Amino acid sequence: METMKLTLNAFQYTLALACILLPASSALVFAQSSSAPAAAAPQDAKTPAKQDSPKIPRPNMADESALQQTAFSQAVADALLRRLAQGMQGHSLSQTQSVFQASRLDSNFGQRMEAAFNYYDSFHLYYKTIQVSGEGEHGTIVADFDLESRPQQADLAPHRQHARLRLEVERGVAVRGNPWHVVAMDPNRFFFEY
């Protein structure tokens, strides 16, 4: 009788434990299988809803020696986009500024960039290059970008956006060791609009 009572108690304990762990493990599996934060976040009024967009992989942060090439190439495009991602993710205003020739972009571009770096505590930039073309000192990069900007004020929600950008780049005077600069982009207010 005592053995039967112990077996019954062990069974009840196991059943109770299963009732607790099963919902918890289901919630964990669901959380891990849910889509990327950018896709699950509420859409910005400026950004149209995007269905089932795959998360853009983090770029390979290799060296920037390709930026010293005199002719535009895939390697130059990759190095320039890496520099942009590193500058923004490292919250380095000067490195990010070295990617753009603000005087060739809209009149308030430089001021908006500085204001964004003052307002946001961090940036998470992901991109996927779609097309690269050009020759000599001119080139075009078409890439998909996902950008999450987190305000310094912790109680404010992050600003998330996605866009396919067309970047026009040219070789010019080197800024912080970078002679290649974005001189035009479409849409032109993607990075520093808030």
C-alpha positions in Angstrom: 0.0 0.0 0.0 2.9 2.4 0.9 4.5 1.7 -2.5 1.3 2.4 -4.3 0.9 5.7 -2.4 4.5 6.7 -3.3 4.0 5.8 -7.0 0.7 7.8 -7.0 2.5 10.8 -5.4 5.4 10.5 -7.9 2.9 10.3 -10.8 1.0 13.4 -9.6 4.3 15.3 -9.1 5.4 14.4 -12.6 2.0 15.4 -14.1 2.1 18.7 -12.3 5.6 19.4 -13.5 4.7 18.6 -17.1 1.7 21.0 -16.8 4.1 23.7 -15.8 7.0 23.0 -18.2 4.9 22.3 -21.4 3.4 25.8 -21.7 6.8 27.4 -20.8 8.7 25.4 -23.4 6.0 26.1 -26.0 6.3 29.8 -25.4 10.1 29.6 -25.7 9.8 27.7 -29.0 7.3 30.2 -30.3 9.5 33.2 -29.3 12.5 31.7 -31.0 10.6 30.9 -34.2 9.0 34.3 -34.5 10.2 36.7 -37.2 12.9 39.4 -36.9 12.2 42.3 -34.6 12.1 44.7 -37.6 9.3 42.6 -39.2 7.3 42.3 -36.0 7.5 45.9 -35.0 4.7 48.3 -35.7 5.2 50.0 -39.1 6.2 53.6 -39.3 3.7 55.8 -41.0 6.3 56.6 -43.7 7.2 53.0 -44.3 4.7 50.8 -46.2 3.9 47.4 -44.7 6.2 44.7 -46.0 5.1 41.1 -46.0 7.4 38.3 -44.9 10.6 40.2 -45.4 13.7 38.1 -44.5 16.1 39.6 -42.0 19.1 41.1 -43.8 22.3 39.5 -42.6 24.9 41.4 -40.6 27.7 42.6 -42.9 31.2 41.2 -42.8 33.3 43.9 -41.1 36.5 43.3 -43.1 39.3 45.9 -43.7 38.7 49.0 -45.9 41.8 48.8 -48.2 39.5 48.6 -51.2 38.6 52.3 -50.6 42.0 53.2 -51.9 41.2 51.9 -55.3 41.0 54.5 -58.0 38.2 52.8 -60.1 34.8 51.9 -58.7 34.2 48.2 -58.2 32.2 45.7 -56.1 35.0 45.8 -53.5 34.8 49.6 -53.2 31.0 49.3 -52.8 31.4 46.6 -50.1 34.0 48.6 -48.2 32.0 51.8 -48.3 28.8 50.1 -47.0 30.9 48.4 -44.3 32.3 51.8 -43.3 28.8 53.2 -43.1 27.5 50.3 -41.0 30.5 50.5 -38.6 30.2 54.2 -38.2 26.5 54.1 -37.4 26.7 51.0 -35.2 29.8 52.4 -33.4 27.9 55.7 -33.0 30.8 57.5 -34.6 29.6 60.7 -36.2 32.9 61.5 -37.8 33.2 58.0 -39.4 29.6 58.2 -40.7 30.2 61.7 -42.0 33.2 60.4 -44.0 30.9 58.3 -46.1 28.8 61.2 -47.3 29.6 64.3 -49.2 26.9 66.4 -47.4 27.4 69.4 -49.7 26.1 67.4 -52.6 23.1 66.0 -50.8 20.1 68.1 -49.7 20.8 71.4 -47.8 20.0 70.1 -44.3 21.6 66.6 -44.6 24.6 67.4 -42.4 22.4 69.0 -39.7 19.9 66.1 -39.7 22.8 63.7 -39.3 24.2 65.5 -36.3 20.7 65.8 -34.8 20.1 62.1 -35.2 23.4 61.2 -33.5 22.4 63.5 -30.6 18.9 62.1 -30.3 19.6 58.4 -30.8 21.7 56.4 -28.4 22.4 53.6 -30.9 21.9 52.5 -34.5 21.6 49.0 -35.8 22.1 49.0 -39.6 21.8 45.9 -41.8 22.1 45.8 -45.5 22.1 43.5 -48.5 23.7 44.6 -51.7 21.4 44.1 -54.7 23.3 45.6 -57.6 26.6 47.4 -58.2 27.5 49.2 -61.4 29.8 52.0 -62.6 33.3 52.6 -63.8 36.1 55.0 -63.2 35.4 57.4 -60.4 31.6 57.0 -60.5 29.4 54.2 -59.3 25.9 53.2 -58.2 24.9 50.9 -55.4 21.4 49.5 -55.0 20.9 47.9 -51.6 18.2 46.9 -49.1 18.6 48.5 -45.7 17.1 47.8 -42.3 17.7 50.5 -39.7 16.8 50.5 -36.1 17.5 53.7 -34.2 17.1 53.6 -30.4 16.5 57.0 -28.7 18.6 58.0 -25.7 15.4 58.4 -23.7 14.8 54.7 -22.6 11.1 55.0 -22.4 10.7 55.9 -26.1 10.2 53.1 -28.7 13.0 52.4 -31.3 12.4 53.8 -34.8 12.6 51.0 -37.4 12.6 51.4 -41.1 13.3 49.4 -44.2 14.0 50.7 -47.8 15.8 49.8 -51.0 18.2 52.7 -51.6 20.0 53.8 -54.7 23.3 55.4 -53.7 25.4 57.4 -56.2 29.1 57.4 -55.2 32.1 59.3 -56.5 35.8 59.4 -55.8 37.0 62.7 -54.5 39.0 64.3 -51.7 39.7 61.8 -48.9 38.0 62.3 -45.5 39.3 60.2 -42.7 41.2 58.1 -45.2 38.1 57.6 -47.4 38.1 59.1 -51.0 34.8 57.5 -51.9 31.6 59.3 -50.9 27.8 59.0 -51.4 26.9 62.1 -53.4 23.2 61.3 -54.0 20.7 58.8 -52.7 17.1 57.8 -53.3 15.1 58.0 -51.1 17.2 60.9 -49.8 16.0 61.0 -46.2 16.3 57.4 -45.2 19.2 57.5 -42.7 18.7 60.6 -40.6 15.0 61.4 -40.6 13.1 61.1 -37.3 
